[in-house]
Amino acid sequence: MPRNELESLSKETLIKLIKVYSRNWQTLDGLWFSNVEADCGLVTATKIDLKNWEKQSITEARRLKEALDLKNDGIDTILTILSFMSWQLTSPLFECESETSSKAVIYYKHCAVQEGRGKTGKPVFPCKNMKLTLLSGIAGIVNPEIKIRCISCPPDKLAADYWCKWELSMETK
């Protein structure tokens, strides 16, 4: 088999490879966070991770918008970019409670990070700032007029049927 020649791989193999890369990225991110949390505490790990996500979300959104040739500057483009983010390819996808051209309400019924923390006996991660930073970064690339509002996300009281819920909105012209 030729080395590093993606063009020679079948579609099925390329899809498997993309999912492996996504899982590898998640593993690296999770190990990095766990190690910083163990050595420096949750507050410091969260503070540093927030800085990383601030830059990472913008960089990845810009690259995805270009790679997918997304021209629209609306809510649907944010949802498309979010659905193709590297970590999202092997994690449970968000669900839409409602979606129009000017507003969407999305939620995560399952969360690999939170559920993984629970399996290892760690407390719920207060991820509201992280997710707000991620979604705001994507919105800034697509259309800075799009507003992101948290409906509920840890450290808020947990809902019975989802981990977090977000509203994305913009005024139509």
N, C-alpha and C positions, 0 to 999 in steps of 0.2 A: 504494500500500500504506500502511495506517495506520502511524504511527510508534509504536513501543514498546507495541503492544497484543498481548501474548502470546496472548490469548484468540482472536485472529483467525488465528493461525498453525495450519497442519496439524500433526498428530502427528509426521509425518516431519520437518518443518522444525524443530519444537521439539527433537526428538532430535538433529538435526544441530547446532542452536544450543547445546544443553547440551554436546555434545562439543567444540565450538569454545571455549566458555567454559572447559572443563576444560583443553584444550590451551593456551589463553592463560594460565591460572593456572600451569601447569607451566612455560611459557616465562618468565614473570615470576620465578618462584621460581628457576629455573635461571640466568637472567641475573643476578639479585641475588646468588646464591651465587658464581657465577663471578667477578663483579666484586669482591666482598669478598675472595674467595680470591686474586685477582690483586693487589689492593692491600695486603692485610693478612696473607696466608698462610692455609694450610689450617686451622691450629689455631684462629686467631681466627675465621675464617668458620664453622667447626664450632661453636665456643662460642656465637656469636651466633645461629646457625641453630637450635641446640638450645633456646634461650630462646623463639624464635618458635614452634617445633613444640610446645613444652610448652603454650603458650596456644592455638595454632591447633587442635590435636587435640581439646582439651576443647570449644572453641567449636563446631567443626564437628560433633563427635559429638552435642552437645546439640541443635543445630539439626536434624541428620538424624533423631535419635530422635523429635523432635517432628513434623517434616514427614512422616515415614513412619508416624507414630502407632504406634510400637513400644512395647508394654506389658511384654513379657517382660524379665526381668532376667538372662537366661542367656547361655551361650556363643553360641547362634545369633543373638542380637541383636547381639553384638559383630561377628560375621562379616558380618551384613547391613549394619551401619553401615560397617564397613571396606570392603565392596564398593561402597558408594555414595559414598565420600569423593571429593571433587572431582578429585584427582590420579589416582584409581584408574580413572576412567571411560575414560581413553585410554591407560592403561598395562596391561601384562599382569597379569591378575588372579592372586591367590594360588590355590594348589591345596590341597585338604584331603587329607592322608595318612590321617587318621582323624577322626571326629567323633561324639561322643555328647552327651548333655545336660550332662555334667559335665566333658568334656575334648575339646579339638580340637588337632590338630597340623597347622599350615599351613606352606607353604613357597612361595617365589617361584622358579620355574624360570627366569624372565627378569626382568630389572630394567632399566627404561629409564634410570635414573640411572647405574648401573654400566656398562651397555653403551654409553651415550653418552659417558661419561668415557673408556672404552677407545678409542672411535673418534677422540677428540681427543688421544690420547696421554697422558692424565692417569692417575695411579695409581688403584687401587681405593680407593674412599672408605670409611673406617672408620665404618660407619653403625649399629653395634650400639646405641649410646646413643640415637641418633635414633629408631630403630624401637621400642626399649623404651619411650621416652618417649611415642611415638605410641600404641602399643598399651595402655600403662598409662593414658593419658589417656582413651581410649575405655572401658576397663574401669571406670575411676572414675565415669564417667557412667552406665554400665549397671548395674554392681554392684561396689562396692569390694572384695567378698570374692573376686572372680575374680583369680587369680594369673597372671602372665605370666612365662614362662621362656624364655630364649634357648637354643636347642639349638646353633645355629651361625649366625654372621653376621660379616661383616668388621668388625674386623680379624682374626677367627679364620681359620684355614686354610680355603680355599675347598673346598667339596665338588664332586665332578665333575658332579652333576646338578641343583644348585640354588644360588642366591645366599645365601639365608638360610632358617632353619627355626625355628619358634616353637611353644611349647606354651601353651595357655590352659586353665586348670583351675579348678574350684571344688568344694568339698565339697557333696555332695547331702544334703539334710535329710530 
